[in-house]
Amino acid sequence: MSRLALSILVGAATAASASSETKIRVGHFPNITHAQGVVAHALSRQGKGWFEERLGAGTKIEWFVYNAGPSAMEAIFANSIDLTYVGPGPALNAYTKANGGEIRLLAGATNGGAGLVVQPDQTLKTPADFRGKKIATPQLGNTQDISCRAWLSAGGLKITQLGGDAQVIPTQNPDQLGLFRQKRVDAVWAVEPWLSRLEREASGKVLVEEKDVATTVLVSSVKFLNQQRDLARKFAQAHAELTDWLVKNPEEAQRLIKAELLEETKSDMAPEVIAAAWKRIIFTAEVPRASVETFLQNSVRAGFIKTAPDLSKLFEKL
């Protein structure tokens, strides 16, 4: 066989292989409350992909890391990702913004693992005590940001997106710890592992802990569902199996999370911090309807949603 003929055959085989590959673009945050995404990303990095092995030969997961929910929702709108782990707050905001289109909630992921941490020398106890204070949250309109604003508002304070009786300051998770140590903020509404890090590394006091509230859910773009519904169903099933694995294999899961968060954030985390955070989190793939409805009310109260939408299309049955 001539070299030309051989190169043509090799090229054809390569093209056929490439065309048979199915890519799924998935987002998550470098948070322990996104453990399913963090662990699966770690396994993909090791060539032992959890989803790849369960979705069939030729499936490739492309992982994308975001700091908070609004950024992930923008990526869904831009058709940059197909699925993402995200807080219910931004998912609801995106669903409302798209008039019930674009976003579908496939499963729950974690409950708990978020709360309000205050300075150790402060006597802050009720929302009224935060008048004139500064509270950091991960991003404007993210789940913790909405919870913070709703809690302050429910306590009688007037809170606007630009100020009000207390100042809510959107601050990336890694920057919150430094600002708290420097006492440039009075409190942080944080998500794990930052909640435990603020508590352990900066002597923060946990004032409010969201124990039974949905922190992370799995959502899909409507476009991906319409084009790859069977694949979306298999992904949701693999996600449920991974959630069960996390519950049954906490030590191995925590080792994977420690390694992956180091890759993603370039910051090593003590095993004790991860273990402490783990105790605050409930892993569940059950769709958190009640929590989502509560977040809808909070989003309206915080001014991110003007009129509560019909949620009937949000919850997808695969």
ABEGO torsion letter per residue (X at the ends): XBAAAAAAAAAAAAAAAAAABBBBBBBBBBBAAAAAAAAAAAAAAAGABAAAAAAEBGBBBBBBBBABAAAAAAAAAAGABABBBBBAAAAAAAAAAAGGBGBBBABBABBEGBEBBBBAABABABAAAABGBBBBBABBGBAAAAAAAAAAAAAGBBBBAAEEABBBBBBBAAAAAAAAAAGABABBBBBOAAAAAAAAAAGBBBABBBAABBABBBBBBAAAAAABAAAAAAAAAAAAAAAAAAAABAAAAAAAAAAAAAAAAGBBBBAAAAAAAAAABBBBABBBAAAAAAAAAAAAAAGABABBBBAAAABBBX
